[in-house]
C-alpha cells in the first residue's frame, strides 16, 4: 500500500471494500481489504469482524472488488 488512497472503493451501508494497488518488478498487483465501520462513543472506527447480517454485503462487495481487479488487469 504505497499510498493512502485505494485504487477502488465501494460501500454498502457500514461495510467497505477497498482495493489497494501495488507495483513491483513484474507489474501491478492488488490487495483487497473489507471493513465494517462502527461508532465507539464519538469516534468512528473500523473492524474486520462482521455480524451475520453483514455477510451479504461483504459477499457483494468482495465480488465487486474482484470484478474491478479482473477488469483492471485485462485493461493492462
mmCIF file of the N, C-alpha and C atoms, coordinates in Angstrom:
data_MODEL
# 
_entry.id   MODEL 
# 
loop_
_atom_site.group_PDB 
_atom_site.id 
_atom_site.type_symbol 
_atom_site.label_atom_id 
_atom_site.label_alt_id 
_atom_site.label_comp_id 
_atom_site.label_asym_id 
_atom_site.label_entity_id 
_atom_site.label_seq_id 
_atom_site.pdbx_PDB_ins_code 
_atom_site.Cartn_x 
_atom_site.Cartn_y 
_atom_site.Cartn_z 
_atom_site.occupancy 
_atom_site.B_iso_or_equiv 
_atom_site.pdbx_formal_charge 
_atom_site.auth_seq_id 
_atom_site.auth_comp_id 
_atom_site.auth_asym_id 
_atom_site.auth_atom_id 
_atom_site.pdbx_PDB_model_num 
ATOM 1   N N  . UNK A 1 1  ? 0.826   -1.170  0.000   1.00 0.00 ? 1  UNK A N  1 
ATOM 2   C CA . UNK A 1 1  ? 0.000   0.000   0.000   1.00 0.00 ? 1  UNK A CA 1 
ATOM 3   C C  . UNK A 1 1  ? 0.880   1.247   0.000   1.00 0.00 ? 1  UNK A C  1 
ATOM 4   N N  . UNK A 1 2  ? 1.344   1.558   -1.171  1.00 0.00 ? 2  UNK A N  1 
ATOM 5   C CA . UNK A 1 2  ? 2.306   2.640   -1.302  1.00 0.00 ? 2  UNK A CA 1 
ATOM 6   C C  . UNK A 1 2  ? 1.707   4.001   -0.965  1.00 0.00 ? 2  UNK A C  1 
ATOM 7   N N  . UNK A 1 3  ? 0.431   4.211   -1.289  1.00 0.00 ? 3  UNK A N  1 
ATOM 8   C CA . UNK A 1 3  ? -0.181  5.482   -0.915  1.00 0.00 ? 3  UNK A CA 1 
ATOM 9   C C  . UNK A 1 3  ? -1.362  5.206   0.009   1.00 0.00 ? 3  UNK A C  1 
ATOM 10  N N  . UNK A 1 4  ? -1.987  6.251   0.478   1.00 0.00 ? 4  UNK A N  1 
ATOM 11  C CA . UNK A 1 4  ? -3.053  6.091   1.460   1.00 0.00 ? 4  UNK A CA 1 
ATOM 12  C C  . UNK A 1 4  ? -4.435  6.124   0.843   1.00 0.00 ? 4  UNK A C  1 
ATOM 13  N N  . UNK A 1 5  ? -4.536  6.137   -0.480  1.00 0.00 ? 5  UNK A N  1 
ATOM 14  C CA . UNK A 1 5  ? -5.825  6.177   -1.143  1.00 0.00 ? 5  UNK A CA 1 
ATOM 15  C C  . UNK A 1 5  ? -6.012  4.907   -1.966  1.00 0.00 ? 5  UNK A C  1 
ATOM 16  N N  . UNK A 1 6  ? -7.142  4.218   -1.778  1.00 0.00 ? 6  UNK A N  1 
ATOM 17  C CA . UNK A 1 6  ? -7.347  2.996   -2.561  1.00 0.00 ? 6  UNK A CA 1 
ATOM 18  C C  . UNK A 1 6  ? -7.555  3.304   -4.041  1.00 0.00 ? 6  UNK A C  1 
ATOM 19  N N  . UNK A 1 7  ? -7.199  2.355   -4.872  1.00 0.00 ? 7  UNK A N  1 
ATOM 20  C CA . UNK A 1 7  ? -7.423  2.488   -6.309  1.00 0.00 ? 7  UNK A CA 1 
ATOM 21  C C  . UNK A 1 7  ? -8.905  2.332   -6.632  1.00 0.00 ? 7  UNK A C  1 
ATOM 22  N N  . UNK A 1 8  ? -9.630  1.608   -5.784  1.00 0.00 ? 8  UNK A N  1 
ATOM 23  C CA . UNK A 1 8  ? -11.068 1.390   -5.955  1.00 0.00 ? 8  UNK A CA 1 
ATOM 24  C C  . UNK A 1 8  ? -11.683 1.256   -4.569  1.00 0.00 ? 8  UNK A C  1 
ATOM 25  N N  . UNK A 1 9  ? -12.881 1.768   -4.429  1.00 0.00 ? 9  UNK A N  1 
ATOM 26  C CA . UNK A 1 9  ? -13.577 1.671   -3.145  1.00 0.00 ? 9  UNK A CA 1 
ATOM 27  C C  . UNK A 1 9  ? -15.075 1.572   -3.406  1.00 0.00 ? 9  UNK A C  1 
ATOM 28  N N  . UNK A 1 10 ? -15.742 0.715   -2.642  1.00 0.00 ? 10 UNK A N  1 
ATOM 29  C CA . UNK A 1 10 ? -17.193 0.589   -2.726  1.00 0.00 ? 10 UNK A CA 1 
ATOM 30  C C  . UNK A 1 10 ? -17.738 0.379   -1.322  1.00 0.00 ? 10 UNK A C  1 
ATOM 31  N N  . UNK A 1 11 ? -18.957 0.869   -1.106  1.00 0.00 ? 11 UNK A N  1 
ATOM 32  C CA . UNK A 1 11 ? -19.598 0.751   0.210   1.00 0.00 ? 11 UNK A CA 1 
ATOM 33  C C  . UNK A 1 11 ? -21.033 0.279   0.060   1.00 0.00 ? 11 UNK A C  1 
ATOM 34  N N  . UNK A 1 12 ? -21.447 -0.476  1.042   1.00 0.00 ? 12 UNK A N  1 
ATOM 35  C CA . UNK A 1 12 ? -22.850 -0.800  1.254   1.00 0.00 ? 12 UNK A CA 1 
ATOM 36  C C  . UNK A 1 12 ? -23.076 -0.581  2.741   1.00 0.00 ? 12 UNK A C  1 
ATOM 37  N N  . UNK A 1 13 ? -23.815 0.451   3.069   1.00 0.00 ? 13 UNK A N  1 
ATOM 38  C CA . UNK A 1 13 ? -24.033 0.781   4.474   1.00 0.00 ? 13 UNK A CA 1 
ATOM 39  C C  . UNK A 1 13 ? -22.707 1.041   5.169   1.00 0.00 ? 13 UNK A C  1 
ATOM 40  N N  . UNK A 1 14 ? -22.453 0.309   6.247   1.00 0.00 ? 14 UNK A N  1 
ATOM 41  C CA . UNK A 1 14 ? -21.223 0.490   7.020   1.00 0.00 ? 14 UNK A CA 1 
ATOM 42  C C  . UNK A 1 14 ? -20.094 -0.437  6.576   1.00 0.00 ? 14 UNK A C  1 
ATOM 43  N N  . UNK A 1 15 ? -20.345 -1.232  5.530   1.00 0.00 ? 15 UNK A N  1 
ATOM 44  C CA . UNK A 1 15 ? -19.330 -2.164  5.025   1.00 0.00 ? 15 UNK A CA 1 
ATOM 45  C C  . UNK A 1 15 ? -18.617 -1.509  3.846   1.00 0.00 ? 15 UNK A C  1 
ATOM 46  N N  . UNK A 1 16 ? -17.284 -1.632  3.828   1.00 0.00 ? 16 UNK A N  1 
ATOM 47  C CA . UNK A 1 16 ? -16.454 -1.007  2.794   1.00 0.00 ? 16 UNK A CA 1 
ATOM 48  C C  . UNK A 1 16 ? -15.443 -2.002  2.266   1.00 0.00 ? 16 UNK A C  1 
ATOM 49  N N  . UNK A 1 17 ? -15.317 -2.045  0.945   1.00 0.00 ? 17 UNK A N  1 
ATOM 50  C CA . UNK A 1 17 ? -14.246 -2.808  0.305   1.00 0.00 ? 17 UNK A CA 1 
ATOM 51  C C  . UNK A 1 17 ? -13.318 -1.817  -0.379  1.00 0.00 ? 17 UNK A C  1 
ATOM 52  N N  . UNK A 1 18 ? -12.030 -1.984  -0.180  1.00 0.00 ? 18 UNK A N  1 
ATOM 53  C CA . UNK A 1 18 ? -11.034 -1.113  -0.802  1.00 0.00 ? 18 UNK A CA 1 
ATOM 54  C C  . UNK A 1 18 ? -9.997  -1.981  -1.508  1.00 0.00 ? 18 UNK A C  1 
ATOM 55  N N  . UNK A 1 19 ? -9.653  -1.593  -2.716  1.00 0.00 ? 19 UNK A N  1 
ATOM 56  C CA . UNK A 1 19 ? -8.614  -2.283  -3.479  1.00 0.00 ? 19 UNK A CA 1 
ATOM 57  C C  . UNK A 1 19 ? -7.384  -1.397  -3.492  1.00 0.00 ? 19 UNK A C  1 
ATOM 58  N N  . UNK A 1 20 ? -6.280  -1.988  -3.078  1.00 0.00 ? 20 UNK A N  1 
ATOM 59  C CA . UNK A 1 20 ? -5.008  -1.257  -2.997  1.00 0.00 ? 20 UNK A CA 1 
ATOM 60  C C  . UNK A 1 20 ? -4.092  -1.749  -4.107  1.00 0.00 ? 20 UNK A C  1 
ATOM 61  N N  . UNK A 1 21 ? -3.575  -0.809  -4.890  1.00 0.00 ? 21 UNK A N  1 
ATOM 62  C CA . UNK A 1 21 ? -2.683  -1.140  -5.993  1.00 0.00 ? 21 UNK A CA 1 
ATOM 63  C C  . UNK A 1 21 ? -1.237  -1.067  -5.527  1.00 0.00 ? 21 UNK A C  1 
ATOM 64  N N  . UNK A 1 22 ? -0.490  -2.104  -5.859  1.00 0.00 ? 22 UNK A N  1 
ATOM 65  C CA . UNK A 1 22 ? 0.932   -2.184  -5.530  1.00 0.00 ? 22 UNK A CA 1 
ATOM 66  C C  . UNK A 1 22 ? 1.710   -2.389  -6.821  1.00 0.00 ? 22 UNK A C  1 
ATOM 67  N N  . UNK A 1 23 ? 2.981   -2.001  -6.826  1.00 0.00 ? 23 UNK A N  1 
ATOM 68  C CA . UNK A 1 23 ? 3.804   -2.137  -8.024  1.00 0.00 ? 23 UNK A CA 1 
ATOM 69  C C  . UNK A 1 23 ? 5.116   -2.822  -7.666  1.00 0.00 ? 23 UNK A C  1 
ATOM 70  N N  . UNK A 1 24 ? 5.561   -3.657  -8.575  1.00 0.00 ? 24 UNK A N  1 
ATOM 71  C CA . UNK A 1 24 ? 6.834   -4.347  -8.405  1.00 0.00 ? 24 UNK A CA 1 
ATOM 72  C C  . UNK A 1 24 ? 7.474   -4.593  -9.752  1.00 0.00 ? 24 UNK A C  1 
ATOM 73  N N  . UNK A 1 25 ? 8.512   -5.390  -9.754  1.00 0.00 ? 25 UNK A N  1 
ATOM 74  C CA . UNK A 1 25 ? 9.253   -5.680  -10.987 1.00 0.00 ? 25 UNK A CA 1 
ATOM 75  C C  . UNK A 1 25 ? 8.378   -6.319  -12.052 1.00 0.00 ? 25 UNK A C  1 
ATOM 76  N N  . UNK A 1 26 ? 7.392   -7.109  -11.634 1.00 0.00 ? 26 UNK A N  1 
ATOM 77  C CA . UNK A 1 26 ? 6.525   -7.816  -12.581 1.00 0.00 ? 26 UNK A CA 1 
ATOM 78  C C  . UNK A 1 26 ? 5.238   -7.058  -12.872 1.00 0.00 ? 26 UNK A C  1 
ATOM 79  N N  . UNK A 1 27 ? 5.157   -5.811  -12.440 1.00 0.00 ? 27 UNK A N  1 
ATOM 80  C CA . UNK A 1 27 ? 3.974   -5.004  -12.717 1.00 0.00 ? 27 UNK A CA 1 
ATOM 81  C C  . UNK A 1 27 ? 3.112   -4.804  -11.481 1.00 0.00 ? 27 UNK A C  1 
ATOM 82  N N  . UNK A 1 28 ? 1.866   -4.479  -11.732 1.00 0.00 ? 28 UNK A N  1 
ATOM 83  C CA . UNK A 1 28 ? 0.937   -4.166  -10.638 1.00 0.00 ? 28 UNK A CA 1 
ATOM 84  C C  . UNK A 1 28 ? 0.280   -5.426  -10.089 1.00 0.00 ? 28 UNK A C  1 
ATOM 85  N N  . UNK A 1 29 ? -0.035  -5.378  -8.794  1.00 0.00 ? 29 UNK A N  1 
ATOM 86  C CA . UNK A 1 29 ? -0.866  -6.397  -8.172  1.00 0.00 ? 29 UNK A CA 1 
ATOM 87  C C  . UNK A 1 29 ? -1.758  -5.698  -7.165  1.00 0.00 ? 29 UNK A C  1 
ATOM 88  N N  . UNK A 1 30 ? -2.794  -6.397  -6.729  1.00 0.00 ? 30 UNK A N  1 
ATOM 89  C CA . UNK A 1 30 ? -3.824  -5.762  -5.920  1.00 0.00 ? 30 UNK A CA 1 
ATOM 90  C C  . UNK A 1 30 ? -4.104  -6.559  -4.654  1.00 0.00 ? 30 UNK A C  1 
ATOM 91  N N  . UNK A 1 31 ? -4.391  -5.821  -3.583  1.00 0.00 ? 31 UNK A N  1 
ATOM 92  C CA . UNK A 1 31 ? -4.851  -6.407  -2.327  1.00 0.00 ? 31 UNK A CA 1 
ATOM 93  C C  . UNK A 1 31 ? -6.198  -5.768  -1.998  1.00 0.00 ? 31 UNK A C  1 
ATOM 94  N N  . UNK A 1 32 ? -7.067  -6.535  -1.378  1.00 0.00 ? 32 UNK A N  1 
ATOM 95  C CA . UNK A 1 32 ? -8.395  -6.051  -1.033  1.00 0.00 ? 32 UNK A CA 1 
ATOM 96  C C  . UNK A 1 32 ? -8.582  -6.114  0.478   1.00 0.00 ? 32 UNK A C  1 
ATOM 97  N N  . UNK A 1 33 ? -9.112  -5.041  1.041   1.00 0.00 ? 33 UNK A N  1 
ATOM 98  C CA . UNK A 1 33 ? -9.498  -5.038  2.450   1.00 0.00 ? 33 UNK A CA 1 
ATOM 99  C C  . UNK A 1 33 ? -10.996 -4.811  2.532   1.00 0.00 ? 33 UNK A C  1 
ATOM 100 N N  . UNK A 1 34 ? -11.633 -5.505  3.466   1.00 0.00 ? 34 UNK A N  1 
ATOM 101 C CA . UNK A 1 34 ? -13.058 -5.322  3.723   1.00 0.00 ? 34 UNK A CA 1 
ATOM 102 C C  . UNK A 1 34 ? -13.189 -4.989  5.206   1.00 0.00 ? 34 UNK A C  1 
ATOM 103 N N  . UNK A 1 35 ? -13.876 -3.897  5.503   1.00 0.00 ? 35 UNK A N  1 
ATOM 104 C CA . UNK A 1 35 ? -14.021 -3.449  6.885   1.00 0.00 ? 35 UNK A CA 1 
ATOM 105 C C  . UNK A 1 35 ? -15.466 -3.038  7.169   1.00 0.00 ? 35 UNK A C  1 
ATOM 106 N N  . UNK A 1 36 ? -15.792 -3.004  8.450   1.00 0.00 ? 36 UNK A N  1 
ATOM 107 C CA . UNK A 1 36 ? -17.088 -2.504  8.914   1.00 0.00 ? 36 UNK A CA 1 
ATOM 108 C C  . UNK A 1 36 ? -16.824 -1.329  9.836   1.00 0.00 ? 36 UNK A C  1 
ATOM 109 N N  . UNK A 1 37 ? -17.487 -0.211  9.576   1.00 0.00 ? 37 UNK A N  1 
ATOM 110 C CA . UNK A 1 37 ? -17.356 0.969   10.433  1.00 0.00 ? 37 UNK A CA 1 
ATOM 111 C C  . UNK A 1 37 ? -18.330 0.861   11.594  1.00 0.00 ? 37 UNK A C  1 
ATOM 112 N N  . UNK A 1 38 ? -17.923 1.362   12.752  1.00 0.00 ? 38 UNK A N  1 
ATOM 113 C CA . UNK A 1 38 ? -18.806 1.391   13.918  1.00 0.00 ? 38 UNK A CA 1 
ATOM 114 C C  . UNK A 1 38 ? -18.458 2.609   14.761  1.00 0.00 ? 38 UNK A C  1 
ATOM 115 N N  . UNK A 1 39 ? -19.425 3.040   15.519  1.00 0.00 ? 39 UNK A N  1 
ATOM 116 C CA . UNK A 1 39 ? -19.266 4.216   16.366  1.00 0.00 ? 39 UNK A CA 1 
ATOM 117 C C  . UNK A 1 39 ? -18.870 3.765   17.771  1.00 0.00 ? 39 UNK A C  1 
ATOM 118 N N  . UNK A 1 40 ? -17.740 4.268   18.246  1.00 0.00 ? 40 UNK A N  1 
ATOM 119 C CA . UNK A 1 40 ? -17.243 3.984   19.593  1.00 0.00 ? 40 UNK A CA 1 
ATOM 120 C C  . UNK A 1 40 ? -17.270 5.303   20.357  1.00 0.00 ? 40 UNK A C  1 
ATOM 121 N N  . UNK A 1 41 ? -18.355 5.536   21.086  1.00 0.00 ? 41 UNK A N  1 
ATOM 122 C CA . UNK A 1 41 ? -18.526 6.839   21.718  1.00 0.00 ? 41 UNK A CA 1 
ATOM 123 C C  . UNK A 1 41 ? -18.779 7.871   20.649  1.00 0.00 ? 41 UNK A C  1 
ATOM 124 N N  . UNK A 1 42 ? -17.859 8.817   20.494  1.00 0.00 ? 42 UNK A N  1 
ATOM 125 C CA . UNK A 1 42 ? -17.971 9.849   19.456  1.00 0.00 ? 42 UNK A CA 1 
ATOM 126 C C  . UNK A 1 42 ? -17.058 9.585   18.267  1.00 0.00 ? 42 UNK A C  1 
ATOM 127 N N  . UNK A 1 43 ? -16.272 8.513   18.314  1.00 0.00 ? 43 UNK A N  1 
ATOM 128 C CA . UNK A 1 43 ? -15.282 8.226   17.284  1.00 0.00 ? 43 UNK A CA 1 
ATOM 129 C C  . UNK A 1 43 ? -15.722 7.071   16.389  1.00 0.00 ? 43 UNK A C  1 
ATOM 130 N N  . UNK A 1 44 ? -15.555 7.262   15.070  1.00 0.00 ? 44 UNK A N  1 
ATOM 131 C CA . UNK A 1 44 ? -15.779 6.180   14.123  1.00 0.00 ? 44 UNK A CA 1 
ATOM 132 C C  . UNK A 1 44 ? -14.516 5.334   14.026  1.00 0.00 ? 44 UNK A C  1 
ATOM 133 N N  . UNK A 1 45 ? -14.687 4.025   14.074  1.00 0.00 ? 45 UNK A N  1 
ATOM 134 C CA . UNK A 1 45 ? -13.576 3.082   13.965  1.00 0.00 ? 45 UNK A CA 1 
ATOM 135 C C  . UNK A 1 45 ? -13.935 2.022   12.936  1.00 0.00 ? 45 UNK A C  1 
ATOM 136 N N  . UNK A 1 46 ? -12.938 1.243   12.528  1.00 0.00 ? 46 UNK A N  1 
ATOM 137 C CA . UNK A 1 46 ? -13.143 0.145   11.584  1.00 0.00 ? 46 UNK A CA 1 
ATOM 138 C C  . UNK A 1 46 ? -12.743 -1.166  12.223  1.00 0.00 ? 46 UNK A C  1 
ATOM 139 N N  . UNK A 1 47 ? -13.428 -2.229  11.810  1.00 0.00 ? 47 UNK A N  1 
ATOM 140 C CA . UNK A 1 47 ? -13.098 -3.575  12.263  1.00 0.00 ? 47 UNK A CA 1 
ATOM 141 C C  . UNK A 1 47 ? -13.168 -4.531  11.077  1.00 0.00 ? 47 UNK A C  1 
ATOM 142 N N  . UNK A 1 48 ? -12.502 -5.650  11.196  1.00 0.00 ? 48 UNK A N  1 
ATOM 143 C CA . UNK A 1 48 ? -12.594 -6.701  10.186  1.00 0.00 ? 48 UNK A CA 1 
ATOM 144 C C  . UNK A 1 48 ? -13.449 -7.848  10.699  1.00 0.00 ? 48 UNK A C  1 
ATOM 145 N N  . UNK A 1 49 ? -14.202 -7.592  11.742  1.00 0.00 ? 49 UNK A N  1 
ATOM 146 C CA . UNK A 1 49 ? -15.134 -8.560  12.303  1.00 0.00 ? 49 UNK A CA 1 
ATOM 147 C C  . UNK A 1 49 ? -16.537 -8.187  11.831  1.00 0.00 ? 49 UNK A C  1 
ATOM 148 N N  . UNK A 1 50 ? -17.298 -9.186  11.400  1.00 0.00 ? 50 UNK A N  1 
ATOM 149 C CA . UNK A 1 50 ? -18.606 -8.926  10.817  1.00 0.00 ? 50 UNK A CA 1 
ATOM 150 C C  . UNK A 1 50 ? -19.695 -9.712  11.539  1.00 0.00 ? 50 UNK A C  1 
ATOM 151 N N  . UNK A 1 51 ? -20.881 -9.114  11.570  1.00 0.00 ? 51 UNK A N  1 
ATOM 152 C CA . UNK A 1 51 ? -22.068 -9.777  12.104  1.00 0.00 ? 51 UNK A CA 1 
ATOM 153 C C  . UNK A 1 51 ? -22.671 -10.635 10.997  1.00 0.00 ? 51 UNK A C  1 
ATOM 154 N N  . UNK A 1 52 ? -23.436 -11.648 11.352  1.00 0.00 ? 52 UNK A N  1 
ATOM 155 C CA . UNK A 1 52 ? -24.056 -12.468 10.308  1.00 0.00 ? 52 UNK A CA 1 
ATOM 156 C C  . UNK A 1 52 ? -24.862 -11.642 9.300   1.00 0.00 ? 52 UNK A C  1 
ATOM 157 N N  . UNK A 1 53 ? -25.540 -10.609 9.758   1.00 0.00 ? 53 UNK A N  1 
ATOM 158 C CA . UNK A 1 53 ? -26.315 -9.767  8.850   1.00 0.00 ? 53 UNK A CA 1 
ATOM 159 C C  . UNK A 1 53 ? -25.471 -8.940  7.902   1.00 0.00 ? 53 UNK A C  1 
ATOM 160 N N  . UNK A 1 54 ? -24.165 -8.799  8.196   1.00 0.00 ? 54 UNK A N  1 
ATOM 161 C CA . UNK A 1 54 ? -23.249 -8.057  7.326   1.00 0.00 ? 54 UNK A CA 1 
ATOM 162 C C  . UNK A 1 54 ? -22.781 -8.892  6.136   1.00 0.00 ? 54 UNK A C  1 
ATOM 163 N N  . UNK A 1 55 ? -22.881 -10.197 6.244   1.00 0.00 ? 55 UNK A N  1 
ATOM 164 C CA . UNK A 1 55 ? -22.242 -11.083 5.269   1.00 0.00 ? 55 UNK A CA 1 
ATOM 165 C C  . UNK A 1 55 ? -22.772 -10.949 3.836   1.00 0.00 ? 55 UNK A C  1 
ATOM 166 N N  . UNK A 1 56 ? -24.069 -10.703 3.606   1.00 0.00 ? 56 UNK A N  1 
ATOM 167 C CA . UNK A 1 56 ? -24.477 -10.476 2.215   1.00 0.00 ? 56 UNK A CA 1 
ATOM 168 C C  . UNK A 1 56 ? -23.777 -9.260  1.595   1.00 0.00 ? 56 UNK A C  1 
ATOM 169 N N  . UNK A 1 57 ? -23.603 -8.184  2.358   1.00 0.00 ? 57 UNK A N  1 
ATOM 170 C CA . UNK A 1 57 ? -22.889 -7.005  1.844   1.00 0.00 ? 57 UNK A CA 1 
ATOM 171 C C  . UNK A 1 57 ? -21.415 -7.324  1.628   1.00 0.00 ? 57 UNK A C  1 
ATOM 172 N N  . UNK A 1 58 ? -20.800 -8.074  2.541   1.00 0.00 ? 58 UNK A N  1 
ATOM 173 C CA . UNK A 1 58 ? -19.394 -8.471  2.384   1.00 0.00 ? 58 UNK A CA 1 
ATOM 174 C C  . UNK A 1 58 ? -19.234 -9.268  1.091   1.00 0.00 ? 58 UNK A C  1 
ATOM 175 N N  . UNK A 1 59 ? -20.132 -10.222 0.867   1.00 0.00 ? 59 UNK A N  1 
ATOM 176 C CA . UNK A 1 59 ? -20.062 -11.055 -0.337  1.00 0.00 ? 59 UNK A CA 1 
ATOM 177 C C  . UNK A 1 59 ? -20.197 -10.206 -1.594  1.00 0.00 ? 59 UNK A C  1 
ATOM 178 N N  . UNK A 1 60 ? -21.170 -9.302  -1.607  1.00 0.00 ? 60 UNK A N  1 
ATOM 179 C CA . UNK A 1 60 ? -21.398 -8.470  -2.788  1.00 0.00 ? 60 UNK A CA 1 
ATOM 180 C C  . UNK A 1 60 ? -20.211 -7.547  -3.050  1.00 0.00 ? 60 UNK A C  1 
ATOM 181 N N  . UNK A 1 61 ? -19.678 -6.931  -2.010  1.00 0.00 ? 61 UNK A N  1 
ATOM 182 C CA . UNK A 1 61 ? -18.537 -6.031  -2.176  1.00 0.00 ? 61 UNK A CA 1 
ATOM 183 C C  . UNK A 1 61 ? -17.283 -6.785  -2.594  1.00 0.00 ? 61 UNK A C  1 
ATOM 184 N N  . UNK A 1 62 ? -17.091 -7.982  -2.062  1.00 0.00 ? 62 UNK A N  1 
ATOM 185 C CA . UNK A 1 62 ? -15.938 -8.795  -2.472  1.00 0.00 ? 62 UNK A CA 1 
ATOM 186 C C  . UNK A 1 62 ? -16.043 -9.142  -3.955  1.00 0.00 ? 62 UNK A C  1 
ATOM 187 N N  . UNK A 1 63 ? -17.253 -9.455  -4.412  1.00 0.00 ? 63 UNK A N  1 
ATOM 188 C CA . UNK A 1 63 ? -17.468 -9.748  -5.827  1.00 0.00 ? 63 UNK A CA 1 
ATOM 189 C C  . UNK A 1 63 ? -17.192 -8.516  -6.683  1.00 0.00 ? 63 UNK A C  1 
ATOM 190 N N  . UNK A 1 64 ? -17.654 -7.351  -6.251  1.00 0.00 ? 64 UNK A N  1 
ATOM 191 C CA . UNK A 1 64 ? -17.405 -6.114  -6.996  1.00 0.00 ? 64 UNK A CA 1 
ATOM 192 C C  . UNK A 1 64 ? -15.904 -5.801  -7.062  1.00 0.00 ? 64 UNK A C  1 
ATOM 193 N N  . UNK A 1 65 ? -15.207 -5.994  -5.953  1.00 0.00 ? 65 UNK A N  1 
ATOM 194 C CA . UNK A 1 65 ? -13.757 -5.745  -5.928  1.00 0.00 ? 65 UNK A CA 1 
ATOM 195 C C  . UNK A 1 65 ? -13.040 -6.726  -6.853  1.00 0.00 ? 65 UNK A C  1 
ATOM 196 N N  . UNK A 1 66 ? -13.471 -7.980  -6.849  1.00 0.00 ? 66 UNK A N  1 
ATOM 197 C CA . UNK A 1 66 ? -12.875 -8.997  -7.719  1.00 0.00 ? 66 UNK A CA 1 
ATOM 198 C C  . UNK A 1 66 ? -13.079 -8.629  -9.185  1.00 0.00 ? 66 UNK A C  1 
ATOM 199 N N  . UNK A 1 67 ? -14.286 -8.214  -9.537  1.00 0.00 ? 67 UNK A N  1 
ATOM 200 C CA . UNK A 1 67 ? -14.582 -7.800  -10.911 1.00 0.00 ? 67 UNK A CA 1 
ATOM 201 C C  . UNK A 1 67 ? -13.718 -6.617  -11.308 1.00 0.00 ? 67 UNK A C  1 
ATOM 202 N N  . UNK A 1 68 ? -13.571 -5.638  -10.417 1.00 0.00 ? 68 UNK A N  1 
ATOM 203 C CA . UNK A 1 68 ? -12.740 -4.467  -10.715 1.00 0.00 ? 68 UNK A CA 1 
ATOM 204 C C  . UNK A 1 68 ? -11.297 -4.895  -10.986 1.00 0.00 ? 68 UNK A C  1 
ATOM 205 N N  . UNK A 1 69 ? -10.780 -5.779  -10.150 1.00 0.00 ? 69 UNK A N  1 
ATOM 206 C CA . UNK A 1 69 ? -9.385  -6.237  -10.328 1.00 0.00 ? 69 UNK A CA 1 
ATOM 207 C C  . UNK A 1 69 ? -9.209  -6.950  -11.656 1.00 0.00 ? 69 UNK A C  1 
ATOM 208 N N  . UNK A 1 70 ? -10.159 -7.808  -12.021 1.00 0.00 ? 70 UNK A N  1 
ATOM 209 C CA . UNK A 1 70 ? -10.058 -8.515  -13.299 1.00 0.00 ? 70 UNK A CA 1 
ATOM 210 C C  . UNK A 1 70 ? -10.127 -7.555  -14.474 1.00 0.00 ? 70 UNK A C  1 
ATOM 211 N N  . UNK A 1 71 ? -11.030 -6.590  -14.411 1.00 0.00 ? 71 UNK A N  1 
ATOM 212 C CA . UNK A 1 71 ? -11.134 -5.613  -15.491 1.00 0.00 ? 71 UNK A CA 1 
ATOM 213 C C  . UNK A 1 71 ? -9.875  -4.753  -15.598 1.00 0.00 ? 71 UNK A C  1 
ATOM 214 N N  . UNK A 1 72 ? -9.330  -4.377  -14.474 1.00 0.00 ? 72 UNK A N  1 
ATOM 215 C CA . UNK A 1 72 ? -8.098  -3.577  -14.456 1.00 0.00 ? 72 UNK A CA 1 
ATOM 216 C C  . UNK A 1 72 ? -6.944  -4.375  -15.065 1.00 0.00 ? 72 UNK A C  1 
ATOM 217 N N  . UNK A 1 73 ? -6.823  -5.639  -14.664 1.00 0.00 ? 73 UNK A N  1 
ATOM 218 C CA . UNK A 1 73 ? -5.748  -6.480  -15.186 1.00 0.00 ? 73 UNK A CA 1 
ATOM 219 C C  . UNK A 1 73 ? -5.909  -6.715  -16.676 1.00 0.00 ? 73 UNK A C  1 
ATOM 220 N N  . UNK A 1 74 ? -7.151  -6.937  -17.141 1.00 0.00 ? 74 UNK A N  1 
ATOM 221 C CA . UNK A 1 74 ? -7.391  -7.155  -18.556 1.00 0.00 ? 74 UNK A CA 1 
ATOM 222 C C  . UNK A 1 74 ? -7.130  -5.905  -19.385 1.00 0.00 ? 74 UNK A C  1 
ATOM 223 N N  . UNK A 1 75 ? -7.307  -4.725  -18.779 1.00 0.00 ? 75 UNK A N  1 
ATOM 224 C CA . UNK A 1 75 ? -7.060  -3.470  -19.487 1.00 0.00 ? 75 UNK A CA 1 
ATOM 225 C C  . UNK A 1 75 ? -5.557  -3.215  -19.667 1.00 0.00 ? 75 UNK A C  1 
ATOM 226 N N  . UNK A 1 76 ? -4.754  -3.814  -18.809 1.00 0.00 ? 76 UNK A N  1 
ATOM 227 C CA . UNK A 1 76 ? -3.295  -3.617  -18.880 1.00 0.00 ? 76 UNK A CA 1 
ATOM 228 C C  . UNK A 1 76 ? -2.779  -4.478  -19.959 1.00 0.00 ? 76 UNK A C  1 
# 
